[in-house]
Amino acid sequence: MYSMAMSGSLGARAPEIWQCAHAREPARAHRRCHPTKICCTVATQEEVRTSVKRNANFAKLQAGYLFPEIAKRRREHQEANPDAKIISLGIGDTTEPIPQVIADAMAAAASGMATREGYSGYGAEQGKGVLREAICNKLYNGLNLKPSDIFVSDGSKCDIGRLQMMLGSSPRVAVQDPSYPVYVDTSVIMGMTGDYDQEATSFSNVQYMPCTPDNGFFPDLSLAGKSDVIFFCSPNNPTGAAATRAQLTSLVEAARKNGSLIVYDAAYALYIEDDDCPKSIFEIPGADEVAMETCSFSKYAGFTGVRLGWTVVPAALKFADGTPVQQDFNRIMTTTFNGASVISQAGGLACMEPKGYEAMLDLVSYYKGNATILRQTFLDMGFKVYGGQNAPYVWVGFPGKPSWDVFADILHKCNIVTTPGSGFGPAGEGFVRASAFGHREDILEAVERFKKAYGS
């Protein structure tokens, strides 16, 4: 690339010792060569794009997904306050170790993979038969369900995405408001919704069913109208409200009347302590013909990082043309999923055995204790407080104040991360959610900070 001009002695500076080869080429996009230094040519490159059009539905989504946005603001606060000890009561991530009896089962499965006898490759996409049977017998005993109705997966969130893929873009959707953001965001991505209305802070073509203190956090089901799909979570994330037997009966009756499909999220069912609040939608007669239920080991056994859940699709549930929903969900699972980790499934099986189940309930009890502490603290300070009894979330009202402003104020004054209620839907404005997932010592320190900043 470079040639030496041999004019003059090496001791004297030659008029031009090195000549850039590019100088003899068209002078497009190269730097002027220094007479005594090697130069680097920088070519101008045109931006290369594919001809693939972006899924227009992504442009409808607002900013980032709620919890990564919270994480971003936490990082910014930490950078600005490097000595601050931040306590997170925001994202509902478990903190306590997986019970030893459950961890031991996974460790044994992992060690077994190093032997010919214990090695396992691809398994059934629907999950190990023994685990499907254990879940069915332990959690759905007497509810007229079969192990073949249970589809083991890597978690409820993933299954919600899969069932949305199964349903396609045409169904009309109704959601509790506020509710877990995944229900609406996946509906947007699939093309089920219209555009986002900045003034209404909601998407068109989605039926938002407000759940507020005025209606006991159970919606007016007439608002669902002729919606094809109703997303319903009990105990509700974020309000912590658990629906009663009578309320769920009215939900099932409405679905049967209107031909709707209920997608029932039971991720926090084991936190229910009220006997009048069912732990499964299938405790309601007729639900098996209009509902599917998704659940997870995440908040029961600390499997947020292990990843294991399941979805129940009863054989009696059918589409309008008579096709069993189970048939199509099975096709989705076998097409897009290779089955949950055999190591995770070993842990799930241990959860369903007597010692593992008892240890799992102890873990749930620990987090419920945290919820009780948080709930009582806010009540003592004079706040309107909901949840925290049948759920690991405490829903705290700050009337007249934008949720993100309250989030920022708590972070600034207390170095505590909460979750702004408006991130769960329009009816969440004026609330924040405090998660009970945390070390007890952090919960105790957090309440002292709350008292100092907001106590009278």
C-alpha positions in Angstrom: 0.0 0.0 0.0 2.9 2.3 0.7 6.0 2.9 -1.5 9.3 4.5 -0.4 10.7 7.5 -2.3 14.5 7.1 -2.2 15.4 10.8 -2.8 17.9 12.3 -0.4 19.8 10.6 2.5 18.1 8.8 5.3 19.5 11.3 7.7 17.9 14.2 6.0 14.2 14.7 5.8 13.1 13.9 2.4 10.3 15.9 0.7 8.2 12.8 0.8 9.5 9.5 2.3 6.2 7.6 2.1 3.6 8.0 -0.6 0.1 6.8 0.0 -0.9 4.5 -2.7 -4.4 5.9 -2.4 -3.1 9.3 -3.5 -2.9 7.8 -7.0 -6.5 6.8 -6.7 -9.6 9.0 -6.8 -9.6 11.2 -3.7 -13.0 9.9 -2.5 -13.2 9.7 1.3 -9.5 9.5 2.4 -7.5 11.7 4.7 -4.6 13.8 3.6 -1.4 11.8 3.9 1.3 13.1 6.3 4.6 13.2 4.5 6.5 11.1 7.1 3.8 9.0 8.7 1.7 6.0 7.6 -1.8 7.2 7.0 -5.0 5.4 7.3 -7.8 5.7 4.8 -11.3 5.9 6.1 -13.9 5.0 3.6 -17.4 6.4 3.7 -19.8 3.6 4.1 -23.4 3.8 3.1 -25.9 2.5 5.7 -27.0 -1.0 4.8 -30.6 -2.0 5.5 -32.6 -5.1 4.7 -35.7 -4.9 2.7 -37.8 -6.5 5.5 -40.5 -4.2 6.9 -40.6 -3.9 10.6 -43.7 -5.3 12.4 -45.7 -2.1 12.7 -47.2 -3.3 15.9 -43.9 -2.7 17.8 -44.2 1.0 17.0 -47.4 1.0 19.0 -45.7 -0.1 22.2 -45.0 2.6 24.8 -41.3 3.2 25.6 -39.8 0.1 27.2 -41.5 -2.8 29.0 -42.3 -1.7 32.5 -39.8 -3.6 34.5 -36.7 -2.8 32.4 -37.7 0.8 32.5 -37.8 0.6 36.3 -34.3 -1.0 36.3 -33.0 1.8 34.1 -34.2 4.4 36.5 -32.7 2.5 39.4 -29.4 2.4 37.6 -29.5 6.1 37.0 -30.3 6.8 40.6 -27.4 4.6 41.8 -25.0 6.3 39.5 -26.1 9.6 40.8 -25.9 8.3 44.4 -23.1 5.7 44.4 -23.1 5.3 48.2 -26.9 4.7 48.5 -28.1 1.3 49.6 -31.1 0.7 47.3 -33.7 -1.7 48.5 -35.9 -3.2 45.8 -39.6 -3.7 46.4 -40.2 -3.3 42.7 -40.0 -6.2 40.3 -41.5 -9.3 41.9 -38.3 -11.4 41.9 -37.8 -13.9 44.7 -34.8 -13.6 47.0 -34.6 -16.6 49.3 -32.7 -19.8 48.5 -34.5 -22.7 46.9 -35.4 -25.2 49.6 -32.6 -27.8 50.0 -34.8 -30.8 49.3 -35.8 -29.3 46.0 -32.3 -28.1 45.1 -30.9 -31.6 45.9 -33.3 -33.2 43.4 -32.1 -30.8 40.7 -28.4 -31.4 41.7 -29.0 -35.2 41.4 -30.6 -34.7 38.0 -27.7 -32.6 36.9 -25.1 -35.1 38.1 -27.1 -37.9 36.4 -26.6 -36.2 33.1 -22.9 -37.1 33.4 -23.8 -40.8 33.3 -25.2 -43.1 30.7 -27.9 -44.2 33.0 -29.0 -40.7 34.0 -28.5 -38.9 30.7 -31.5 -37.5 29.0 -31.7 -35.7 25.6 -34.8 -34.2 24.1 -37.9 -35.0 26.1 -41.6 -34.6 25.5 -42.5 -31.0 24.7 -45.5 -31.2 27.0 -43.3 -32.2 29.9 -42.4 -35.5 31.7 -45.4 -37.7 32.2 -44.6 -38.2 35.8 -44.5 -34.5 36.5 -47.7 -33.8 34.6 -49.4 -36.5 36.7 -47.9 -35.1 39.9 -49.2 -31.6 39.2 -52.6 -32.8 38.3 -53.0 -35.0 41.4 -51.5 -32.5 43.8 -52.9 -29.2 42.7 -56.1 -30.2 40.7 -57.3 -33.2 42.6 -61.0 -33.7 42.3 -61.4 -31.0 39.5 -62.1 -33.5 36.7 -58.8 -32.8 35.0 -56.3 -35.3 33.5 -52.5 -35.3 33.3 -52.8 -34.9 29.5 -54.5 -31.5 30.2 -51.2 -30.2 31.8 -48.5 -28.7 29.6 -45.2 -28.2 31.4 -43.2 -25.2 30.2 -40.5 -22.7 31.1 -43.0 -20.4 32.7 -46.3 -18.6 32.5 -45.0 -15.5 30.8 -43.7 -17.7 27.9 -46.9 -19.6 27.7 -48.9 -16.4 27.4 -46.8 -15.5 24.4 -47.4 -19.0 23.0 -51.1 -18.9 23.4 -51.3 -15.5 21.8 -49.4 -17.0 18.8 -52.0 -19.8 18.8 -54.9 -17.3 18.9 -53.7 -15.1 16.1 -54.4 -11.4 15.5 -58.2 -11.4 15.2 -59.6 -12.0 18.7 -61.0 -9.1 20.7 -59.3 -8.8 24.1 -60.5 -7.7 27.6 -58.2 -7.3 30.6 -58.5 -6.4 34.2 -57.3 -2.8 34.7 -54.7 -2.7 36.3 -53.1 -6.0 35.3 -49.8 -7.7 34.4 -48.5 -5.8 31.4 -47.7 -8.9 29.4 -51.4 -9.4 28.6 -51.7 -6.1 26.8 -48.2 -5.9 25.3 -48.5 -9.4 23.7 -51.9 -8.4 22.3 -50.3 -5.3 20.8 -47.5 -7.2 19.3 -49.9 -9.8 17.8 -52.0 -7.0 16.1 -55.1 -7.4 18.3 -55.2 -3.8 19.3 -55.4 -0.3 17.7 -53.0 2.6 18.5 -52.1 4.0 21.9 -54.3 6.9 23.0 -52.0 9.2 24.9 -54.9 11.1 26.6 -56.6 7.9 27.7 -53.3 6.2 28.4 -54.7 3.0 26.8 -54.9 1.1 23.5 -57.9 1.2 21.3 -59.7 -2.1 20.6 -58.8 -3.4 24.1 -61.6 -3.6 26.7 -60.2 -2.3 29.9 -62.2 -3.4 32.9 -61.4 -1.1 35.9 -60.7 -2.8 39.2 -60.7 -0.2 41.9 -61.5 0.2 45.6 -65.0 1.3 44.6 -65.9 -2.1 43.0 -63.8 -4.2 45.4 -61.3 -4.7 42.6 -63.6 -7.0 40.7 -64.6 -5.6 37.4 -68.0 -4.9 35.8 -68.0 -7.9 33.5 -70.5 -6.2 31.1 -67.5 -4.1 30.0 -66.0 -7.2 28.4 -68.9 -7.2 26.0 -68.4 -9.8 23.3 -64.7 -10.0 23.8 -63.2 -13.2 22.6 -60.5 -13.5 25.2 -60.6 -12.3 28.8 -57.3 -12.2 30.7 -58.0 -12.6 34.4 -55.5 -12.9 37.3 -56.3 -14.0 40.8 -54.8 -13.1 43.2 -54.4 -10.0 41.0 -51.0 -8.6 40.1 -50.7 -5.8 41.1 -53.6 -5.1 43.4 -53.3 -8.3 45.5 -57.1 -8.8 45.3 -58.3 -12.4 45.3 -61.6 -13.1 43.6 -64.3 -14.9 45.7 -66.1 -18.0 44.6 -69.2 -16.0 43.8 -67.2 -13.5 41.7 -65.4 -16.3 39.7 -68.8 -18.0 39.2 -70.1 -14.8 37.6 -66.9 -14.6 35.4 -67.5 -18.2 34.2 -71.1 -17.5 33.6 -70.4 -14.4 31.5 -67.8 -16.3 29.5 -70.3 -19.1 28.8 -73.0 -16.6 27.8 -70.8 -14.6 25.5 -68.6 -17.5 24.1 -65.4 -16.0 25.5 -62.2 -17.8 26.4 -60.8 -17.0 29.9 -57.1 -17.0 30.2 -56.7 -17.4 34.0 -53.4 -16.5 35.6 -53.0 -18.4 38.9 -49.4 -17.5 39.5 -50.0 -16.6 43.1 -52.7 -19.1 44.0 -50.8 -20.7 46.9 -50.7 -17.3 48.7 -54.5 -17.4 49.1 -55.5 -18.0 52.7 -59.2 -17.1 52.4 -61.3 -20.3 52.0 -63.9 -18.3 49.9 -61.3 -17.5 47.3 -60.6 -20.5 44.9 -57.1 -21.4 44.1 -58.1 -22.5 40.6 -60.7 -21.4 38.1 -61.5 -25.1 37.6 -63.1 -25.1 41.1 -66.0 -23.3 39.3 -68.5 -25.6 37.6 -68.4 -25.3 33.8 -65.0 -23.5 33.7 -63.4 -26.4 31.9 -65.4 -25.5 28.8 -64.4 -21.8 28.7 -61.1 -21.4 30.5 -57.4 -22.3 30.4 -55.2 -21.7 33.4 -51.5 -20.8 33.6 -49.3 -21.1 36.6 -45.6 -21.3 37.7 -43.2 -22.5 40.3 -41.5 -19.1 40.2 -43.1 -17.5 43.2 -43.7 -20.8 45.0 -40.3 -22.4 45.0 -38.0 -19.5 44.0 -37.8 -20.7 40.4 -37.6 -17.3 38.8 -34.1 -18.2 37.6 -34.7 -21.9 37.2 -37.8 -21.4 34.9 -40.6 -23.9 35.2 -44.3 -23.5 34.9 -47.4 -25.1 33.3 -50.6 -24.3 31.5 -53.8 -26.3 31.9 -55.9 -26.8 28.7 -58.9 -29.0 29.4 -60.0 -31.4 26.8 -63.5 -30.0 27.0 -62.3 -26.5 25.8 -63.2 -26.0 22.1 -63.0 -23.3 19.5 -66.1 -22.1 17.6 -65.6 -24.8 14.9 -65.4 -27.5 17.5 -61.6 -28.0 17.3 -60.2 -28.8 20.8 -58.0 -25.9 22.0 -55.7 -28.5 23.4 -55.0 -29.8 19.9 -53.8 -26.4 18.7 -51.9 -25.6 21.9 -50.1 -28.9 21.6 -49.1 -28.0 18.1 -47.7 -24.7 19.3 -45.8 -26.4 22.0 -44.3 -29.1 19.8 -43.5 -26.5 17.0 -41.9 -23.7 19.1 -40.6 -25.5 22.2 -38.4 -28.4 22.9 -39.6 -29.0 26.4 -38.6 -27.7 29.8 -35.1 -28.5 31.2 -35.0 -32.0 32.6 -33.1 -30.6 35.6 -35.9 -28.0 36.2 -38.5 -30.7 35.9 -36.7 -32.8 38.5 -37.0 -29.8 40.8 -40.7 -29.4 40.0 -41.3 -33.1 40.8 -39.6 -32.6 44.2 -42.0 -29.7 44.8 -45.0 -32.0 44.4 -43.6 -34.6 46.9 -44.5 -34.2 50.6 -41.2 -32.8 51.9 -40.8 -30.5 48.9 -44.3 -29.3 49.0 -44.0 -28.5 52.7 -40.8 -26.6 52.1 -42.4 -24.7 49.3 -45.3 -23.6 51.5 -42.8 -22.5 54.1 -41.2 -20.3 51.5 -44.6 -18.8 50.5 -45.3 -18.2 54.2 -42.0 -16.3 54.6 -43.0 -13.9 51.8 -46.5 -13.6 53.2 -44.9 -12.5 56.5 -43.1 -9.7 54.6 -46.3 -8.6 53.0 -48.0 -8.4 56.4 -45.2 -6.2 57.7 -45.4 -3.9 54.7 -49.2 -3.7 54.8 -49.3 -2.9 58.4 -46.6 -0.2 58.1 -48.6 1.7 55.4 -51.8 1.3 57.4 -50.1 2.7 60.5 -49.0 5.7 58.5 -52.6 6.4 57.4 -52.4 5.2 53.8 -55.2 3.5 52.0 -53.8 0.0 51.6 -55.0 -3.0 49.6 -53.6 -6.5 49.0 -50.9 -8.1 51.1 -53.2 -10.7 52.6 -53.9 -13.3 49.9 -51.0 -12.1 47.7 -47.3 -11.0 47.9 -48.1 -7.5 46.8 -49.2 -4.4 48.7 -51.2 -1.8 46.7 -50.8 1.7 48.2 -52.9 4.7 47.3 -51.4 8.2 46.7 -54.6 10.0 45.5 -54.1 12.8 43.0 -50.4 12.0 42.5 -49.1 10.5 39.3 -47.6 7.1 39.9 -44.3 7.8 38.3 -43.9 10.9 40.4 -44.6 8.9 43.6 -42.1 6.3 42.4 -39.4 9.0 41.9 -40.2 10.6 45.3 -39.9 7.3 47.1 -36.6 6.5 45.3 -35.3 9.9 46.1 -36.3 10.1 49.8 -35.9 6.4 50.7 -33.6 4.8 48.2 -36.4 2.2 47.7 -37.6 0.9 44.4 -41.4 0.4 44.0 -43.5 -0.1 40.9 -45.7 2.8 39.6 -49.3 1.7 39.4 -49.9 3.4 36.0 -47.5 0.9 34.5 -50.2 -1.8 35.0 -52.9 0.2 33.3 -54.9 3.5 33.4 -56.8 2.4 36.6 -53.4 2.0 38.4 -52.7 5.7 38.3 -52.4 7.1 41.8 -51.0 3.9 43.3 -47.7 2.1 43.7 -47.1 -1.5 44.2 -44.7 -2.7 46.9 -43.4 -6.3 46.5 -43.0 -8.6 49.5 -40.2 -10.5 47.7 -37.1 -9.6 49.7 -34.9 -10.5 52.6 -36.6 -9.9 55.9 -33.9 -7.6 57.1 -34.3 -5.5 54.0 -38.1 -5.3 54.5 -37.6 -4.2 58.1 -35.1 -1.5 57.0 -37.4 -0.4 54.2 -40.3 0.2 56.6 -38.1 2.3 58.9 -37.2 4.4 55.9 -40.9 4.7 54.9 -41.8 5.8 58.4 -39.0 8.4 58.5 -40.0 9.9 55.1 -43.8 9.6 55.2 -44.8 8.9 58.8 -46.7 11.6 60.7 
